[in-house]
Amino acid sequence: MMSLTQSKRWNRFKALPLMLGIVGATIVTPALVSPAIAQEKMLKTLTVTGRGFEEIQTTLTQVRLGVEAQGKTANAVQQEVSRRSNSVVSLLRSRKVDKLETTGINLNPVYSYANNTQTLTGYSASNIVSFRVPTESAGTLLDDAVKAGASRIDGVSFVATDAAIATAQKQALRNAIQEAQAQADTVFGALNLTQKEIVSVQINGATPPAPIVIQAERFAKQSAADAPTPVIGGEQRVEGSVTLQFSY
């Protein structure tokens, strides 16, 4: 038989699991979920994307030209290309062209085919350089390069200066933001909703313009008596895109 003291201890022991169960239940009670979390789940937003554009004038001409020669021996051909290439490069350096660099050096055998027979007839070599020059002086420089020994023009393209492109990219993003805000105003007005604040901003980027490319076939060789080759640039379009998220 239990004493009175033992009986009280036994009753307290039996009540302990019940108390633990109550405590465990209160930990997961939905009423204790953070008010901030609940508010975040109820946040209503509108997401819009705006695109902006800015047109800029090209002022630089990117040129790829070079020297090409053929001959009986590889050594003779290479020496001829080297001699004429040095003359062209000296001219370009004297005109202080920008970003002058060699973009290709080639030496290839030339074969003839007759009666299913391949015969080595000589060699072909070329040396190609690229550079930038102000567009207003590009025509005269191209003509002078041909006179100095250049025999091929592989490509001509037009670009704006780096500073002009950077300025245009910033303006394109401003235009994109204005476009996105105008879209949001239209939607909120049509739905009779109240715009609160911008909760997210994503800059999708301002794309630099692609060069305006002119086919090399348009630049034929001209005699000294002819007028300088006309080289006329154009405009480039810089694009920007921004995504805004508004709460309401």
Secondary structure as GFF3:
##gff-version 3
##sequence-region A 1 248
A	DSSP	alpha_helix	4	27	.	.	.	ID=ss1
A	DSSP	three_ten_helix	30	32	.	.	.	ID=ss2
A	DSSP	alpha_helix	35	41	.	.	.	ID=ss3
A	DSSP	beta_strand	45	57	.	.	.	ID=ss4
A	DSSP	beta_strand	60	71	.	.	.	ID=ss5
A	DSSP	alpha_helix	74	94	.	.	.	ID=ss6
A	DSSP	beta_strand	98	114	.	.	.	ID=ss7
A	DSSP	beta_strand	117	134	.	.	.	ID=ss8
A	DSSP	three_ten_helix	135	137	.	.	.	ID=ss9
A	DSSP	alpha_helix	138	148	.	.	.	ID=ss10
A	DSSP	beta_strand	152	159	.	.	.	ID=ss11
A	DSSP	alpha_helix	162	191	.	.	.	ID=ss12
A	DSSP	beta_strand	198	207	.	.	.	ID=ss13
A	DSSP	beta_strand	212	214	.	.	.	ID=ss14
A	DSSP	three_ten_helix	216	218	.	.	.	ID=ss15
A	DSSP	beta_strand	235	247	.	.	.	ID=ss16
###
